[in-house]
Structures are given as structure tokens and as C-alpha cells.
């Protein structure tokens, strides 16, 4: 019964707290991309080592820890798990600001990844027990949209903090003697310890049994259409004839590859695009952070929203195969759009980065929605955890390093970051296109889909 669930206003307050927590996590995660050159200079490290800090140090432990932490989220207090996660990643960020060599900052980034791995599984589980099935998709979708916009918001917040520091606001404090990049990390990490206290305001809801009546459209909308507040329009999608369990999982594999390839490029572009604008065009980091942050928040968030709406409409008309055709079109558009990042014009590059994320956000939202349509309800949680693991461990772990290696080994320092970024985009999305083609040509529905 509806009365069994917490009051709607309180439930949405919890969602708002969790969205803010997601933005905080992305700020701690992504802020290093604004500070590449000063960190490299002070610690005397290479671009390849910086790429390991941006990707591998964080991503490997994040991906590996995500599955056992998701297991814990089903068995202990989810509120307390999130509280512990926020505290751990905040301490890790502070430790980054106090690090004096590559080994110390690498270990600190591992701590950040460990703490952040607790958030998503526990938050989504919490939300599912705060809302009835008829509203759950929208609530989970809003949380996921906060994650999507968090990448841009992180750069925006980091740029704002750096700008305040450059204005001398902290000149009379004990932090004034520290390098600006260290002050940024300390100023971003410390408030997380206070924000963790806000998590304790959340009441742990009663755990509820799985809803037998939850349909593919409603749950799929949690990652796709619900992000735009438009969950439910996919509920009319016609079912596909049942297939054997092994075949069902096999046909999801190409979509896993597509999403991992997209994540590989997302993390590569997200890690190095600020440095491209700062280093190749001699721009102020705080200015780049604020301007690019606004554009990325709108671009990536808007892409996920648009992708959700398109996923719902495509699902009604043709099920998951039609959704994948929309992914195919968006992926094809990414290839020419990526060429803007190799322009000698600052404005073209500044436009190319959010354009890429707009299209990539569509691919990601629609891809997740397609996976949820392909699998039965009892398998969706495992399916999402596997995809998140691949996206983080492979995408975030390898993407930033691929750009650094291409820059040093293929193009050379004189070429700048534009060519290695474009090459990484092309390599990733050629892989994504091949995976979509495999899914559409090899794994066809056994029954025709009717509107």
C-alpha cells in the first residue's frame, strides 16, 4: 500500500541529499583534471604518471570494491555505509593535498576510489525502499541524472574554488603558504567530512521484497526515460519472445562492450580536455574550470535526459533493437564531432567537448535501458553491477592513460593533446559501433515486435 512508504516530501528530500552527495563525489574525483600541470611540476612526474592518478589509481579499486560493497548494501545499514564512504573519500582527497611524491598521491587516490565505490549501490537500494514501484523509476532516474551532471559540476566547483584561492581569500589563513593546487584539494576534501553528517539525517527505511509486477519499461526508465522525468512511456513496449538464459546473457555482452568503450572515451576526454584548453591555449585554469564546467553540466546532463526520452520512444516502437539503432546514430555523429577537439580555435574546442558529452550521454542512457529490457527482473541488479564494474575498471582505468601514451609515443609533445584525444575517441567509438552492429546482426528477437 502507498501508506507503507515514507511521506513523499521526505523521500524526495533524501533523493536531493543523495544527488548532492553524488556531485560531491564527482568533485573529489574529477578536480585533479584541472590541476594536472601544477601537480606534475611540484611532484616532478610525467603525463603518464598523472594519467595513472586520474584513472587507474581511482578506477581499479572503485571497480573491484563496487561488487562487494553492493553485497554489503543488501545486508547492513545503507545510510551508515554511505556515511562511511563519504568520510573515507573526503580523507583521501585531503591526503592528496598533503602528498609529497607520486607514491603518496597514488595511494591517496586509491582511498578516494574505495570510499566512492560505496555510494551508488547503497543509494539506489535506499531509494528503491523509499518509493512505491509507480514512482521508483523517476526517483532513481533523478539520482542517476545527478551523477551524469556531476562530472561538469565537479569541474565548475573546482574552477570556482581555484578562482577564490587566486583572489587571495585564504591569504590570511595557515593554508596560504601551500601551493594553490594543494589548497584546492584541502578546501574540497574537508567539507566532505561535514557533509557526511547530513547523511546521518537519513532514516534507514524498511527493506521491501522485490515487486513481482515491476515491468521492463518502468525499471528501464530508471536509467533511461526516468532521468528526464518521463518514465512510463516505455511501458507499452511489446515483449520479445523468451530465450534461453545463456542466450539472454550472451546478447548483452556486446552492449557491455559498447558501454565500456563509451566509458573509456568519456574518462579520457573528461580527464584531459581541461588540460588541453589550459596548456595548448594558455588559458587560466580557474576560468576554464568555470566555463567548461557549465557547458559539461548542460551537455552531459542534457544528453542523458535526451537519451532517456529517445529510449522510451524507441522502446515503444521497436523494443531494444530500435534503441540500439539510436545508439548507432549517436555514435556515428560522435566521430566527426570529435574533430572539433583538434581545432586550433579555442571556441571550437570549447564547443567540441560538451558536444561530445551530449552525444555520449545519449549512448550511455540508451545502452543501459537496452540492457534492462533484454534481461528478466531477477537478473537486472547483477547486470548493472557487472556493467558498472567494466565501465569503471576498464573505462576509467585505461582511458586517461591511453591519451597520455598516445601523446608521448605516437604524436610527441609538439602536437599537443588534440590529436591523441581525437585518436582515443575514434578508437573507442569504432569499437562501440562494431559492438552495436554485432548485437543487431547476431542477436535478433525471436518474435516480431509490434507497437
C-alpha positions in Angstrom: 0.0 0.0 0.0 1.1 3.6 -0.7 0.8 4.4 3.0 3.5 1.9 3.9 6.1 4.1 2.2 7.7 7.2 3.8 6.0 10.5 3.1 6.7 11.8 -0.4 8.2 15.1 0.7 10.7 13.3 3.0 11.5 10.7 0.4 12.3 13.4 -2.2 14.5 15.2 0.4 16.5 12.0 0.7 16.9 11.9 -3.1 18.1 15.5 -3.0 20.7 14.7 -0.3 21.9 11.7 -2.3 22.2 13.8 -5.5 24.2 16.4 -3.7 26.4 13.6 -2.3 26.9 12.3 -5.9 28.0 15.8 -7.0 30.4 16.0 -4.1 31.9 12.6 -5.0 32.5 13.7 -8.6 34.1 16.9 -7.4 36.6 14.9 -5.4 37.1 12.5 -8.2 37.5 14.9 -11.2 39.1 18.0 -9.7 42.6 16.7 -10.4 41.9 17.2 -14.2 42.1 21.0 -13.5 45.4 20.7 -11.6 47.5 18.5 -13.9 50.3 20.9 -14.7 50.9 22.3 -11.2 50.8 18.7 -9.7 53.2 17.5 -12.4 55.6 20.3 -11.8 55.6 20.2 -8.0 55.9 16.4 -7.8 58.2 16.1 -10.8 56.1 13.4 -12.5 55.2 12.7 -16.2 51.9 12.9 -18.0 51.7 9.1 -17.9 52.0 9.1 -14.2 49.4 11.9 -14.0 47.1 9.7 -16.1 47.5 6.9 -13.6 46.3 9.3 -10.9 43.4 10.4 -13.0 42.3 6.9 -13.9 44.0 3.7 -12.7 44.6 4.6 -9.1 41.0 5.6 -8.6 39.2 3.3 -11.0 40.6 -0.2 -10.3 39.8 -0.2 -6.6 36.4 1.6 -7.4 35.5 -1.2 -9.9 36.7 -4.1 -7.8 35.2 -2.8 -4.5 31.9 -1.9 -6.0 30.6 -5.5 -6.2 31.4 -6.5 -2.5 30.1 -3.1 -1.3 26.9 -3.7 -3.2 26.7 -7.1 -1.4 27.1 -5.2 1.9 24.4 -2.7 0.9 21.9 -5.6 0.9 22.9 -6.7 4.4 23.9 -3.7 6.6 22.6 -0.1 7.1 22.9 1.6 3.8 22.9 5.0 5.4 25.9 4.1 7.6 27.6 2.6 4.5 27.2 5.9 2.6 28.4 7.9 5.7 31.5 5.7 5.9 32.1 6.1 2.1 31.8 9.9 2.2 34.2 10.1 5.2 36.7 7.8 3.5 36.8 9.6 0.2 37.0 13.0 1.8 40.0 11.9 3.9 41.5 10.5 0.7 41.1 13.9 -1.0 42.7 15.7 1.9 45.6 13.2 1.8 46.1 14.0 -1.9 46.6 17.7 -1.0 49.2 16.7 1.6 51.1 14.3 -0.6 54.8 14.9 -1.4 55.5 12.3 -4.1 53.9 10.1 -6.6 53.5 7.1 -4.3 51.7 9.1 -1.7 49.2 10.7 -4.0 48.7 7.4 -5.9 47.8 5.7 -2.5 45.5 8.6 -1.6 43.6 8.3 -4.9 43.1 4.6 -4.1 41.5 5.7 -0.8 39.2 8.1 -2.8 38.1 5.3 -5.1 37.4 2.9 -2.2 35.2 5.5 -0.5 33.2 6.4 -3.6 32.6 2.8 -4.5 30.1 2.6 -1.6 27.8 5.4 -2.9 25.8 4.2 -5.9 24.8 0.7 -4.8 23.7 1.8 -1.4 22.0 5.0 -2.7 19.9 3.2 -5.3 19.0 0.5 -2.8 17.8 3.2 -0.4 15.8 5.0 -3.0 14.1 1.8 -4.0 12.7 1.4 -0.5 11.6 5.0 -0.2 9.2 4.9 -3.2 6.5 2.6 -4.5 7.0 0.9 -7.8 4.9 3.5 -9.7 7.4 6.3 -8.6 10.6 4.4 -8.1 11.9 4.8 -11.7 11.6 8.5 -11.6 13.4 8.8 -8.3 16.3 6.5 -9.3 16.4 8.4 -12.6 16.8 11.7 -10.9 19.7 10.3 -8.8 21.4 9.0 -11.9 20.9 12.3 -13.7 22.7 13.9 -10.8 25.6 11.5 -11.4 25.6 12.5 -15.1 25.7 16.2 -14.4 28.2 15.7 -11.6 31.1 15.5 -14.0 30.6 19.0 -15.3 29.6 20.3 -11.9 32.9 18.9 -10.5 35.0 21.0 -12.9 32.8 24.0 -12.3 33.1 23.8 -8.5 36.9 23.0 -8.7 37.3 26.1 -11.0 35.4 28.2 -8.6 37.4 27.2 -5.6 40.6 27.8 -7.6 39.4 31.2 -8.6 38.7 32.1 -5.0 42.1 31.0 -3.9 43.8 33.0 -6.7 41.9 36.1 -5.5 43.7 35.7 -2.1 40.7 34.9 0.0 42.8 32.4 2.0 45.8 34.7 2.3 45.4 35.3 6.0 45.0 31.6 6.8 47.5 28.8 7.6 46.7 27.4 4.1 48.3 30.5 2.4 51.8 29.0 2.5 50.7 26.0 0.5 50.6 25.7 -3.3 47.2 26.6 -4.8 46.6 23.0 -6.1 47.1 21.7 -2.6 44.7 24.3 -1.2 42.1 23.3 -3.7 42.2 19.7 -2.7 42.1 20.6 1.0 39.2 23.0 0.5 37.2 20.4 -1.4 38.0 17.5 0.8 37.4 19.0 4.2 33.7 20.0 3.7 33.0 16.4 2.8 33.6 15.4 6.4 30.9 17.9 7.4 28.6 16.8 4.7 28.9 13.2 5.9 26.9 14.3 9.0 24.0 15.2 6.7 23.9 11.6 5.7 23.1 10.7 9.3 19.8 12.7 8.9 18.5 10.0 6.6 16.4 7.3 8.2 17.1 3.8 7.2 13.8 2.5 5.6 12.4 -0.9 5.9 13.6 -3.3 3.2 10.9 -4.5 0.9 10.6 -7.6 -1.1 11.1 -7.4 -4.9 8.0 -6.3 -6.7 6.8 -9.0 -8.9 4.8 -6.7 -11.1 7.7 -4.4 -12.0 7.9 -4.3 -15.7 10.8 -3.6 -18.1 9.5 -0.2 -19.0 9.3 1.2 -15.5 12.7 -0.2 -14.5 14.4 0.6 -17.7 13.1 4.1 -17.3 15.2 4.4 -14.1 18.3 4.6 -16.2 16.8 6.0 -19.4 13.4 7.8 -19.6 13.0 8.4 -15.9 16.1 10.6 -15.9 14.0 13.1 -17.8 11.0 12.6 -15.6 9.3 10.8 -18.4 9.3 7.3 -17.1 6.3 5.1 -18.1 6.0 5.9 -21.8 8.0 2.7 -22.5 5.6 0.6 -20.6 3.7 -0.1 -23.8 6.8 -1.8 -25.4 5.8 -5.1 -26.8 7.6 -8.1 -25.3 10.2 -10.1 -27.1 9.8 -13.9 -27.2 11.6 -15.6 -24.3 15.0 -17.0 -24.9 17.3 -19.3 -23.0 19.2 -17.8 -20.1 22.6 -18.4 -21.7 21.5 -16.7 -24.9 19.9 -13.8 -23.0 23.2 -13.1 -21.2 25.2 -13.6 -24.4 23.3 -11.0 -26.3 24.0 -8.5 -23.5 27.8 -8.9 -23.9 28.1 -6.6 -27.0 26.2 -3.9 -25.1 28.6 -4.2 -22.2 31.5 -3.7 -24.7 29.7 -0.7 -26.2 29.2 0.9 -22.8 32.7 0.1 -21.6 34.1 1.7 -24.8 32.0 4.8 -24.3 33.2 5.0 -20.7 36.8 4.6 -21.9 36.4 7.7 -24.1 34.3 9.6 -21.5 37.1 9.3 -18.9 39.8 10.1 -21.4 38.1 13.3 -22.6 37.0 14.3 -19.1 40.5 13.8 -17.7 42.4 15.7 -20.4 40.1 18.2 -22.0 40.7 20.8 -19.2 44.4 20.4 -19.7 44.0 20.7 -23.5 42.3 24.1 -23.0 44.8 25.2 -20.3 48.0 24.0 -21.8 47.5 24.3 -25.6 45.7 27.6 -25.5 47.5 29.1 -22.4 44.2 29.8 -20.6 43.7 30.3 -16.8 42.7 27.0 -15.1 40.0 28.7 -12.9 38.4 30.3 -16.0 38.5 27.0 -17.9 37.0 25.2 -14.9 34.0 27.5 -14.6 33.3 27.9 -18.3 33.8 24.2 -19.2 32.0 23.1 -16.1 28.8 24.9 -17.0 29.0 23.5 -20.6 29.6 20.0 -19.5 26.9 20.0 -16.9 24.4 21.1 -19.5 25.9 18.8 -22.2 26.3 15.6 -20.4 23.2 16.0 -18.3 21.2 17.1 -21.3 22.5 14.1 -23.3 21.4 11.7 -20.6 17.9 13.4 -20.4 17.5 13.3 -24.2 18.8 9.8 -24.4 16.2 8.7 -21.8 13.3 10.3 -23.8 14.6 8.7 -27.0 15.0 5.3 -25.3 11.3 5.4 -24.2 10.0 6.4 -27.6 12.3 3.9 -29.4 11.3 1.1 -27.0 7.6 1.6 -27.7 8.1 1.4 -31.4 10.6 -1.4 -31.7 11.9 -2.6 -28.3 15.7 -2.9 -27.6 16.8 -3.3 -31.3 15.4 0.1 -32.1 17.1 1.6 -29.0 20.4 0.2 -30.3 19.8 1.8 -33.7 19.5 5.2 -31.9 22.8 4.4 -30.2 24.3 3.6 -33.6 23.3 7.0 -35.0 24.6 8.9 -31.9 27.9 7.0 -32.1 28.3 7.9 -35.8 27.8 11.6 -35.0 30.5 11.5 -32.3 33.2 10.7 -34.8 33.0 14.0 -36.8 32.1 16.0 -33.7 35.4 14.8 -32.0 37.4 16.6 -34.7 36.5 19.9 -33.1 38.8 18.9 -30.2 41.8 19.1 -32.6 40.9 22.6 -33.8 43.4 25.5 -33.4 40.4 27.7 -32.4 39.7 27.9 -28.7 35.9 28.4 -29.3 35.7 25.3 -31.5 37.4 23.1 -28.9 35.2 24.6 -26.1 32.2 23.6 -28.2 33.5 20.2 -29.2 34.0 18.9 -25.7 30.3 19.4 -24.5 29.0 18.3 -27.9 30.9 15.0 -27.4 29.4 14.5 -24.0 25.9 15.4 -25.2 26.1 12.5 -27.7 27.9 10.2 -25.3 25.3 10.8 -22.6 22.6 9.6 -25.1 24.6 6.5 -25.9 25.1 5.6 -22.2 21.5 6.2 -21.2 20.0 4.3 -24.1 22.5 1.5 -23.7 21.6 0.9 -20.0 18.0 1.0 -20.9 18.5 -1.6 -23.6 20.3 -4.0 -21.2 17.4 -3.7 -18.7 15.0 -4.5 -21.5 16.9 -7.6 -22.5 17.1 -9.3 -19.1 14.5 -10.5 -16.7 13.8 -8.6 -13.4 15.7 -11.1 -11.3 18.9 -10.5 -13.2 19.0 -6.7 -13.6 20.8 -5.9 -10.4 23.7 -8.3 -11.3 23.6 -7.0 -14.8 24.1 -3.4 -13.7 26.9 -4.2 -11.2 28.8 -6.1 -14.0 28.4 -3.1 -16.3 29.4 -0.6 -13.7 32.5 -2.7 -12.9 33.5 -2.8 -16.6 32.8 0.9 -17.1 34.9 1.9 -14.2 37.7 -0.7 -14.1 38.3 -0.7 -17.9 36.9 2.7 -18.9 38.2 4.9 -16.2 41.2 2.7 -15.5 42.6 2.8 -19.1 41.0 5.9 -20.8 43.2 8.7 -19.3 46.4 6.6 -19.7 45.6 5.9 -23.4 45.7 9.6 -24.1 49.0 10.1 -22.3 50.6 7.2 -24.0 49.4 8.3 -27.5 50.7 11.8 -26.8 54.1 10.6 -25.8 54.7 7.6 -28.0 52.7 8.4 -31.2 52.5 12.2 -31.6 55.1 13.9 -29.4 54.8 16.9 -27.1 54.8 19.4 -30.0 51.5 18.0 -31.4 49.6 19.0 -28.2 46.7 17.0 -26.7 44.2 17.4 -29.6 45.5 14.6 -31.8 45.8 11.9 -29.1 42.3 12.9 -27.8 40.7 12.5 -31.2 42.5 9.2 -31.8 41.2 7.9 -28.5 37.6 8.9 -29.4 37.9 7.3 -32.8 39.3 4.0 -31.3 36.7 3.8 -28.6 33.7 4.6 -30.8 34.8 2.3 -33.7 34.7 -0.4 -31.0 31.3 0.8 -29.8 29.9 0.8 -33.4 31.2 -2.7 -34.0 29.6 -3.9 -30.8 26.2 -2.4 -31.7 26.4 -4.0 -35.1 27.1 -7.3 -33.5 24.2 -7.0 -31.2 21.8 -6.1 -34.0 23.0 -8.7 -36.5 23.7 -11.7 -34.3 21.1 -11.5 -31.6 17.7 -10.8 -33.2 14.4 -11.0 -31.3 12.7 -14.3 -32.0 9.3 -12.7 -32.4 8.4 -9.5 -34.3 7.9 -6.5 -32.1 4.6 -4.7 -32.6 3.6 -1.3 -31.3 
